[in-house]
C-alpha cells in the first residue's frame, strides 16, 4: 500500500500531481491535479479507470482504431479509460481536478514517445522493451 501526496502521476515529466491511496493489486483512489499542457507522450495504462471531472477542462487525443478527439468539460464529466486506450491528455485550464478510481494493475503498459518508438514499461516506469 502506498499513500501518495503531492507526487507526479506518470513520471517526472508529467504535469499531473496526485493525492491518494494506491494498492496496485486491488485498486487506487486518486485526486489528480492537471496543470495546463501535457507531457509529449501517448500512453496506455496498467489499469482500467473511471474518473469524474471536478472542475476545469481536459483535451484527450486517442490514437488507434477510433482516433477520437474529445474535450471533457466541468461540471462533473464522467471519463472511462480502458487499459489499452492509447491516448494523451492535455490540461486546458490552469488547474483541472479529477477524482479517479483505478482497478488492479497489470505488470506492463506502453508509451509512445516523440522518437516514434513504442516503449514497454513496468513498475517504477522501468523500460523493459523498445520497439
N, C-alpha and C positions, 0 to 999 in steps of 0.2 A: 504494500500500500504506500502511496506517495501523496502527500499533501503539497499542492503546488500553489505558490503565492508570488505573483509578480514575476513569473518566468516566461520565457519565449516559448510559444507553441509553434513548432515547425522549424526549429533551428535558429541559429544566431542571426541569420539574415531576415528572419520573419518580422513582419510588422504587427504580429498578433501577440498580445500578452494574455496569459491565462491565470485563473484563480480557481482552485477546486480540488477535488479528490480523484485519484486515479488508482484503480485496481485492475491492471491490464487484463488479467484472466477473467474478470467478471464484467466490469463497467467503469465508466468515468462520468462524473458530472462536473462540468466546467462553465465558468463565466468567462467569456472571451471579449477582449477589447481590441478591435481592429483600428489601427491608425490609418490615416489616409495613404493610399498607394498599395503596392503589392510587392512581394518577393517575385523575382522573374523566373519562376519555375512552375511548370504544370506538375500536378501530383495527384495520386490517389491516396487512399488511407488503408491502414491496417484494421480498420473498424468501420462498421456502419454507424451513422449518427442521425439523430433527429434534433433539430435546433429551432429556436424561436428568436426572431429578431426583436430586441427590446427597444432599440432606437437607432436612428441613422439610416444608412443605406449601403448595400454591397452590390458589386457587379460581379457576376460569375460567368466565366468563359469556359466552355466544355469542348474538349476535342474527342473525337470518336464518331460513332455512327450517327449521333444526333446533332453534333456541332451546335449545341444550344448556347445562346447568349441570354442571360437573364439578369434583371435588376430586382433585387429584393429590397423593399421599402418598409419602413416602420409605418403603421403600427402592427406589431405582432405577426409578421410574416413567418410562416412555417416552412422550414427547409429540410428536406430529406436528402441525405447524402449516402448513397450506397458505396461500399468499399472500393469497387472497381471503377468508379467515376473519375476520369482523368480531367482535372479542372484547375483553374487558377481563380482566386477570389481577390478582388480589389476593393479596398475601403474607399467609398465615395465621400463620406462625411469624415470630419476630423477624428471623431471618436464614435465608433459604432459598437454597441454592446449586443452580445449574443449569448443566450443560455443554451448549452448543448448537452445532450445525453448520448454517450457513446457506448457501443456494445463491446464485447470481448475483442482483443487484438489478435490478428494473425501475426505470424513471425516476419512476414515480408510485405513491402509495398514499394511503389515506384515513384520516380520523379524524372521529368524530362527537363533538362537544363538548357541554357542558351546555346550550348555547343551542339544541340540536336541529338545528344546521346540519351539513352534510357538507363537510369541508374536504379538498381535494386538495392533497397535499404533494409536493415533490420534494426532491432532495438538499439537505442543510443545513436540512431541515424548513421550507423556504420554501413559503408558501401560494401556489398558482397559480390556485385556483378555490374559490369558496364557493357551495354550493347550499342 
